[in-house]
């Protein structure tokens, strides 16, 4: 994985903006108007900047695989930063109507997450389309192992969520367990998944 100090953040943001256009929740909240491309870019910029603030950004050597893995005790920003982010996202990404709807959905999703003092949370993970196939399987496997090393070092469980069944099955192949399902207002099923590091052999 790339050293965060040597990252080309503009390139990371541009790639995340592309990947977000495949994510159901992003497609729902981004306002659909003549500024749509700019809105996806701004959402990506917000996410990457938040990841950098909390040392959560993971990028493959070729920039085609990008993940944001938070340690949840560090996930929350202060009141004023959160207020600034929410207002700016409403203006530049969602619009007021979609922003309000998204906040209501997020309240339900947050309640479905584990009530633990601390855990690792995969907020975002994507691989660019041109790097998918056999190459992406190797890259996904490498990134997965990197996540698991972090979980092992910190002795923390790892959680993720998705509304895409194909991605849920991929997580399960990597050792995650579905711990909860929720019927999203869109009609999709949201899968909440957990991975626990195997105990050391005695």
C-alpha positions as CSV (number, residue, x, y, z in Angstrom):
1,X,0.0,0.0,0.0
2,X,1.1,3.6,-0.6
3,X,2.7,5.7,2.2
4,X,0.0,8.3,3.1
5,X,2.7,11.0,3.2
6,X,3.6,10.5,-0.4
7,X,0.0,10.3,-1.9
8,X,-1.2,12.4,-4.8
9,X,-4.5,13.3,-3.1
10,X,-5.9,14.9,-6.3
11,X,-5.5,11.5,-8.0
12,X,-7.1,9.7,-5.1
13,X,-10.1,12.1,-5.0
14,X,-10.6,11.8,-8.8
15,X,-10.6,8.0,-8.5
16,X,-13.0,8.0,-5.5
17,X,-15.3,10.3,-7.5
18,X,-15.5,7.7,-10.3
19,X,-16.0,4.8,-7.8
20,X,-18.8,6.6,-6.0
21,X,-20.9,6.6,-9.1
22,X,-21.3,2.9,-8.7
23,X,-22.4,3.0,-5.0
24,X,-26.2,2.9,-4.5
25,X,-26.2,5.2,-1.5
26,X,-24.1,7.8,-3.3
27,X,-26.3,7.7,-6.4
28,X,-29.3,8.4,-4.1
29,X,-28.0,11.3,-2.2
30,X,-26.1,13.2,-4.9
31,X,-28.3,15.8,-6.5
32,X,-29.1,15.0,-10.1
33,X,-28.6,18.2,-12.1
34,X,-26.1,19.8,-14.5
35,X,-23.5,19.9,-11.7
36,X,-23.7,16.1,-11.0
37,X,-20.1,15.3,-11.9
38,X,-18.9,18.2,-9.7
39,X,-21.1,17.0,-6.9
40,X,-19.5,13.5,-7.0
41,X,-16.1,15.1,-7.0
42,X,-16.9,17.2,-4.0
43,X,-18.3,14.2,-2.1
44,X,-15.1,12.3,-2.9
45,X,-13.0,15.3,-1.7
46,X,-15.0,15.4,1.6
47,X,-14.5,11.7,2.2
48,X,-10.8,11.7,1.4
49,X,-10.1,14.8,3.5
50,X,-11.9,13.2,6.5
51,X,-10.0,10.0,6.0
52,X,-6.7,11.9,6.0
53,X,-7.6,13.8,9.2
54,X,-8.2,10.4,10.9
55,X,-5.3,8.5,9.4
56,X,-7.9,6.1,7.7
57,X,-6.9,6.3,4.0
58,X,-5.5,3.2,2.3
59,X,-4.4,3.3,-1.3
60,X,-2.8,0.6,-3.5
61,X,0.5,1.3,-5.2
62,X,-1.2,2.0,-8.6
63,X,-4.0,4.1,-7.1
64,X,-6.7,1.7,-8.5
65,X,-7.7,0.3,-5.1
66,X,-8.8,2.8,-2.4
67,X,-10.3,2.1,1.0
68,X,-11.2,4.2,4.1
69,X,-10.8,2.2,7.3
70,X,-11.7,4.1,10.5
71,X,-10.9,3.2,14.0
72,X,-14.3,4.2,15.4
73,X,-13.1,5.9,18.5
74,X,-11.5,8.4,16.2
75,X,-14.3,8.6,13.6
76,X,-16.3,11.5,15.0
77,X,-15.2,15.1,14.3
78,X,-15.9,18.0,16.7
79,X,-19.3,19.8,16.7
80,X,-18.2,22.7,14.5
81,X,-16.4,20.5,12.0
82,X,-19.5,18.3,11.7
83,X,-21.8,21.3,11.3
84,X,-19.6,22.8,8.6
85,X,-19.4,19.5,6.8
86,X,-23.2,18.9,6.9
87,X,-24.0,22.4,5.6
88,X,-21.4,22.2,2.9
89,X,-22.5,18.8,1.7
90,X,-26.1,20.0,1.6
91,X,-25.1,22.9,-0.6
92,X,-22.5,21.2,-2.8
93,X,-23.6,17.6,-3.0
94,X,-27.1,16.6,-2.0
95,X,-29.4,19.6,-2.0
96,X,-31.6,20.1,1.1
97,X,-34.3,17.5,0.2
98,X,-31.9,14.6,-0.5
99,X,-29.7,15.7,2.4
100,X,-32.5,15.5,4.9
101,X,-33.6,12.1,3.5
102,X,-30.0,10.8,3.7
103,X,-29.6,12.0,7.3
104,X,-32.8,10.0,8.3
105,X,-31.5,6.9,6.7
106,X,-28.1,7.3,8.3
107,X,-29.7,7.5,11.7
108,X,-31.1,4.0,11.2
109,X,-27.8,2.7,9.8
110,X,-25.8,4.0,12.7
111,X,-28.2,2.3,15.2
112,X,-27.6,-1.0,13.4
113,X,-23.8,-0.7,13.8
114,X,-22.2,-2.5,16.8
115,X,-22.5,-0.9,20.2
116,X,-18.9,-1.3,21.1
117,X,-16.4,1.1,22.6
118,X,-14.1,0.6,19.6
119,X,-13.9,-1.3,16.4
120,X,-12.6,-0.9,12.8
121,X,-15.1,0.3,10.2
122,X,-14.7,0.0,6.5
123,X,-16.4,3.2,5.4
124,X,-15.4,2.8,1.7
125,X,-13.6,0.3,-0.5
126,X,-13.5,0.2,-4.3
127,X,-11.3,-0.9,-7.2
128,X,-11.5,0.9,-10.5
129,X,-13.2,-0.9,-13.4
130,X,-10.2,-1.1,-15.6
131,X,-8.3,-3.0,-12.9
132,X,-11.0,-5.6,-12.2
133,X,-11.1,-9.2,-13.2
134,X,-8.1,-11.4,-12.3
135,X,-6.0,-8.4,-11.4
136,X,-8.7,-7.0,-9.1
137,X,-9.1,-10.3,-7.3
138,X,-5.4,-10.2,-6.5
139,X,-5.6,-6.6,-5.5
140,X,-8.7,-7.2,-3.4
141,X,-7.0,-10.1,-1.7
142,X,-3.9,-8.0,-1.0
143,X,-6.0,-5.2,0.5
144,X,-8.1,-7.6,2.5
145,X,-4.9,-9.0,4.1
146,X,-3.8,-5.5,4.8
147,X,-7.0,-4.7,6.7
148,X,-6.7,-8.0,8.6
149,X,-3.2,-7.1,9.7
150,X,-4.4,-3.8,11.1
151,X,-7.3,-5.6,12.9
152,X,-4.8,-8.1,14.3
153,X,-2.4,-5.5,15.4
154,X,-5.1,-3.4,17.1
155,X,-6.9,-6.5,18.4
156,X,-10.2,-5.1,17.1
157,X,-13.1,-6.6,15.1
158,X,-13.7,-5.3,11.6
159,X,-17.1,-4.2,10.4
160,X,-18.5,-3.3,6.9
161,X,-21.9,-2.7,5.3
162,X,-23.2,-2.9,1.8
163,X,-26.4,-2.9,-0.2
164,X,-24.9,-4.9,-3.0
165,X,-25.4,-8.7,-2.6
166,X,-22.4,-9.5,-4.8
167,X,-20.2,-7.4,-2.6
168,X,-21.7,-9.0,0.5
169,X,-20.9,-12.4,-0.9
170,X,-17.3,-11.3,-1.6
171,X,-16.9,-10.1,2.0
172,X,-18.2,-13.5,3.2
173,X,-15.7,-15.3,1.1
174,X,-13.0,-13.3,2.9
175,X,-14.2,-14.5,6.3
176,X,-16.9,-11.9,7.2
177,X,-20.2,-13.0,8.8
178,X,-23.5,-11.3,8.2
179,X,-24.6,-10.1,11.6
180,X,-27.7,-8.1,10.5
181,X,-29.9,-7.4,7.5
182,X,-32.0,-4.3,7.1
183,X,-34.7,-3.6,4.4
184,X,-33.5,-0.2,3.1
185,X,-36.3,2.2,2.0
186,X,-35.1,1.8,-1.6
187,X,-36.2,-1.9,-1.4
188,X,-32.6,-3.1,-1.3
189,X,-31.3,-5.3,1.5
190,X,-28.5,-3.8,3.5
191,X,-26.0,-6.3,4.9
192,X,-24.0,-5.6,8.0
193,X,-20.9,-7.7,8.2
194,X,-18.3,-8.5,10.9
195,X,-14.8,-10.1,10.8
196,X,-13.1,-11.3,14.0
197,X,-9.4,-12.0,14.0
198,X,-8.9,-15.7,14.7
199,X,-7.4,-16.3,18.2
200,X,-3.7,-17.2,18.4
201,X,-3.0,-20.9,18.4
202,X,-1.6,-22.1,21.7
